[in-house]
Amino acid sequence: MQQAATVGGYTLLAKIGEGGMGVVHLARRPDGERVALKVLRPHIVGDEEARHRLAREVSSLTRVRSRWVAEILDADPWAVVPYVATRYVPGLSLHDHVVEEGPIGGADLTWFAAGLAEGLAAVHGAGVLHRDVKPSNVLMEGRSPILIDFGLARVADDPKLTHTGWLLGTPGYLAPEILYGDDATTASDVHSWAATVAYAGTGHPPFGRGPSMAVMDRVRRGEHDVSGLPGDLARVVEAALDPEPERRPTVEELLAWLRPQVGRGRSVPPPVRDAPAAEPTLPVMLAHPDPDDHVTRPFETLVDAGPDEDPTVHDWDVAEYAAPRAPAGERLRRVVLGGAAALVVGAAVAAYPWLTSALLVVAVWLLRSGSLAASRAGDRRRLRGRRWYDGVQVLLGAPLDLVRSIPGTVLLLLWSAGLAVAAALLCYAVAAGVETTLFVSGSVLAAALVAGPGGSRVRSPLSRVVVPTARQGRGWIAGMVVLAVLGCGLGALVQTAGTSWAPAGERPFSDVSLPDAGILSP
């Protein structure tokens, strides 16, 4: 068997991306942790300037610490094969996510815009400019954006890169001042943030597609299309796409408006400045137009040397920026709905103990197997994207998932059954009737199956029903009415016909004398 390639002690597992200066691999550290390992291309390993560029990237990354940025874990720019290892984010790029799933909408779009702004705040707070914020440099970790690829980033107080006469970046996501040949500033990253948010929410680049000359001309003129973005967010994005840097909102202003939208901070007006549009200017010409340009291209005009402006963004504490929780009322409705469902299961156990118990065993087994299958399918999709045969692969793997879920299902059933027996013994101790004992034990069994070890794979599928039902008051009331009808119907059945032990002929331990009290007896 061929031995896997290694770089700097890391085992290369798969190629997951590439850029102008290097190739990115999924790799494993000696301790087993997976990382994203970026190495220089073979034909530029001997290029001293390429190594210096990688060293600048490492210097920039080590200054940034944020949950919204793929942080550096290890690097050696001067090794035989130079590399840099960063946190591995098992998700699609924003570009691929939009292609696969469509545009992001609703609260998820606001969360995306806020998270991306938090990432920029952390970058700027460390004295670094990203310079290449675009959909392919944003990975989706669930619904959260993670900034990657600081190959074009630089420390704010360093002199500019020495590639005078070259354009670094992607037309359509570069700020117009960079197209003029001016130095990048924090306002340039804000412009790129806005273009990326517009793509996330609309599914198309805000400055359109086509030859680089045409796209760059639209960028310089401020001719963008953000139709499809909701209300105030559209106004904020338009303000951030202003051709004049001084008229754009700062990252601080963006966060001051965005944080309250996701439940952090007090509400403030959108950071929109009323100002006349910039006058049209002549486009910057590229020597070789390329609609898919994302690497260095000759610039027709020379770039003047000069230092960057100091960043003005503070180092925000993004660790406190937690995912928004559901309102307290909605969480309470979920608990009440779940409790009512457990009581209905208890009533079903009181009416048909053996049949209900058998159905619970099968349901838990199938729910856990389905959850395992969904997790495996999700892992495959995050690693290599959606494929037409995903559904077939899930069906073919279903028998294996059914077998794999058996040990966890048995453990969960035994743990839950133990609690149900303990509840039955308590009922026996207080001389409760058979129906009452079954009702209490069945309710405890249902609750334990959801809360016990491995119960998360039962809760996850059930939450797809409980959460939407509890989200609105009317849906919750309808669900409660349905559960009440079922519970009362089963209770009435027990009162009139008693407990049915089918398929058995009589209850177990029938020789043990128990009070004959009913479940609904006063």
Helices and strands as residue ranges (DSSP letters): E 6-7, E 10-18, E 22-28, E 34-40, G 42-44, H 48-61, E 72-76, E 83-87, H 94-101, H 106-125, E 128-129, G 135-137, E 138-141, E 144-147, E 154-155, E 166-167, H 176-180, H 186-202, H 212-221, H 231-240, G 245-247, H 251-261, E 297-298, G 318-320, H 328-351, H 353-384, H 390-404, H 406-429, H 434-451, H 456-471, H 473-497
